[in-house]
Amino acid sequence: MNAPAIALGGFILLAYTLEAITGFGSVVIALSLGALLLPIETLLPILVPLNIGMTGYLCWRHRRLIDTGLLLRTVLPGMLVGMLIGYLLLPHLDPQPLKRGLGVLILWFAGRELWRLRSSAPQRGSTPSWV
């Protein structure tokens, strides 16, 4: 087994462990890190079935906690429209700017979350509320 395959396995393990903890993000993390080693076109047939299997298991196991109204009225229609637009535009778009745009989007989301964590962190020297 070669080093890129072992590294990709580690990336996938990290990504799916984080999804099991947080409930989302496995494909974004695995795709972002895996794209350092392999083309995205090679990664998608590996990552999508893995994601369907794991997310399907988690959804089935915790199905009573799912807000079906929100899912059916807001999330799924938006995903369907976005998927259709993406499939229709894909043959007409250059993949290189799309890859850069994905990278920028991931960095933006990560930076926003880090800023949110930083701003909600307790200040040094402050007294905890339980004291």
C-alpha positions as CSV (number, residue, x, y, z in Angstrom):
1,M,0.0,0.0,0.0
2,N,1.4,3.4,-0.9
3,A,1.7,6.5,1.3
4,P,-1.1,8.6,-0.5
5,A,-3.6,5.7,0.1
6,I,-2.7,5.5,3.8
7,A,-2.9,9.4,4.1
8,L,-6.3,9.3,2.3
9,G,-7.5,6.6,4.7
10,G,-6.4,8.8,7.6
11,F,-8.2,11.8,6.1
12,I,-11.4,9.8,5.7
13,L,-11.2,8.4,9.2
14,L,-10.8,11.9,10.6
15,A,-13.6,13.3,8.5
16,Y,-16.1,10.6,9.4
17,T,-15.2,10.7,13.0
18,L,-15.9,14.4,13.1
19,E,-19.2,13.8,11.3
20,A,-20.2,11.2,13.9
21,I,-19.5,13.8,16.6
22,T,-21.0,16.9,15.0
23,G,-23.5,15.4,12.6
24,F,-22.2,17.0,9.4
25,G,-19.0,17.9,7.4
26,S,-17.5,14.5,6.5
27,V,-17.5,15.0,2.7
28,V,-16.3,18.6,2.9
29,I,-13.4,17.7,5.2
30,A,-12.5,14.4,3.4
31,L,-12.8,16.1,0.0
32,S,-10.7,19.1,1.0
33,L,-7.9,17.1,2.4
34,G,-8.1,14.3,-0.1
35,A,-7.9,16.8,-3.0
36,L,-4.3,17.5,-1.9
37,L,-3.5,13.9,-3.0
38,L,-6.0,12.9,-5.7
39,P,-8.3,14.6,-8.2
40,I,-11.8,15.4,-7.0
41,E,-13.3,13.3,-9.8
42,T,-11.5,10.3,-8.3
43,L,-12.5,11.1,-4.7
44,L,-16.2,11.5,-5.2
45,P,-17.0,7.9,-6.2
46,I,-15.3,6.9,-3.0
47,L,-16.7,9.5,-0.6
48,V,-20.3,9.7,-1.7
49,P,-21.1,6.0,-1.0
50,L,-19.3,6.2,2.3
51,N,-21.3,9.3,3.2
52,I,-24.6,7.7,2.2
53,G,-23.9,4.7,4.3
54,M,-22.8,6.5,7.4
55,T,-25.4,9.3,7.2
56,G,-28.1,6.8,6.5
57,Y,-27.2,4.8,9.6
58,L,-27.1,7.9,11.8
59,C,-30.4,9.1,10.4
60,W,-32.1,5.8,10.9
61,R,-30.7,5.4,14.4
62,H,-31.8,8.9,15.5
63,R,-34.9,9.2,13.3
64,R,-37.1,10.3,16.2
65,L,-34.9,13.4,16.6
66,I,-35.3,14.7,13.0
67,D,-37.5,17.7,12.5
68,T,-39.4,16.3,9.4
69,G,-41.3,19.5,8.8
70,L,-38.0,21.5,8.5
71,L,-36.4,18.7,6.4
72,L,-39.3,18.3,3.9
73,R,-40.3,22.0,3.6
74,T,-36.9,23.8,3.7
75,V,-33.8,21.6,3.5
76,L,-34.7,19.0,0.8
77,P,-36.4,21.5,-1.7
78,G,-33.4,23.8,-1.4
79,M,-31.0,20.8,-2.0
80,L,-33.0,19.6,-5.0
81,V,-33.0,23.1,-6.6
82,G,-29.3,23.5,-6.0
83,M,-28.5,20.0,-7.3
84,L,-30.5,20.6,-10.5
85,I,-28.9,24.0,-11.1
86,G,-25.5,22.4,-10.6
87,Y,-26.1,19.5,-13.0
88,L,-27.4,21.9,-15.6
89,L,-24.5,24.3,-15.3
90,L,-21.7,21.8,-14.9
91,P,-21.0,21.2,-18.6
92,H,-20.7,24.9,-19.2
93,L,-18.4,25.9,-16.3
94,D,-14.6,25.6,-16.0
95,P,-13.7,23.3,-13.2
96,Q,-10.6,25.2,-12.0
97,P,-12.4,28.3,-10.7
98,L,-15.1,26.0,-9.1
99,K,-12.4,24.2,-7.2
100,R,-10.9,27.5,-6.0
101,G,-14.3,28.7,-5.1
102,L,-14.9,25.6,-3.0
103,G,-11.6,26.2,-1.3
104,V,-12.5,29.9,-0.6
105,L,-16.0,28.8,0.7
106,I,-14.4,26.2,3.1
107,L,-11.9,28.8,4.4
108,W,-14.7,31.4,4.9
109,F,-16.8,28.9,6.9
110,A,-13.9,27.8,8.9
111,G,-12.8,31.4,9.6
112,R,-16.3,32.4,10.6
113,E,-16.6,29.5,13.0
114,L,-13.2,30.3,14.5
115,W,-14.2,34.0,14.9
116,R,-17.5,32.9,16.6
117,L,-15.6,30.6,19.0
118,R,-13.1,33.4,19.7
119,S,-15.8,36.0,20.4
120,S,-17.8,33.6,22.7
121,A,-14.7,32.4,24.7
122,P,-14.5,33.7,28.3
123,Q,-12.2,36.6,28.8
124,R,-9.0,35.9,30.7
125,G,-9.1,36.8,34.3
126,S,-12.9,36.9,34.3
127,T,-14.7,35.2,37.2
128,P,-16.9,32.2,36.3
129,S,-20.6,32.7,36.9
130,W,-20.7,29.9,39.5
131,V,-18.3,31.6,41.9
